[in-house]
Amino acid sequence: MHVEKKKPMTAAERQRSSRAKRKLELFESCHPLQLSMLLSAEATRALELLGYEMRMTQKGIIEDLLIRAVKNRK
């Protein structure tokens, strides 16, 4: 069985990966109130309305949107 070796990451790729991990950690540690403060008033209101319709929290909606965005990039 042949196993392909992973190509070493370039400095730019390591930096992007590191930033993405930090952003994910920040997002996962956010309280919903803190999350609202990071978003614009319009975005927060839109998420509240969407959350009311879907019976989801703002954080749940954002997580779902991020997962879909990542899947669509692949």
Protein Blocks (a to p, Z undefined) as FASTA:
>chain_A
ZZdddddddfklmmmmmmmmmmmmmmmmpcfklmmmmpcfklmmmmmmmmmmnopafklm
mmmmmmmmmmmmZZ
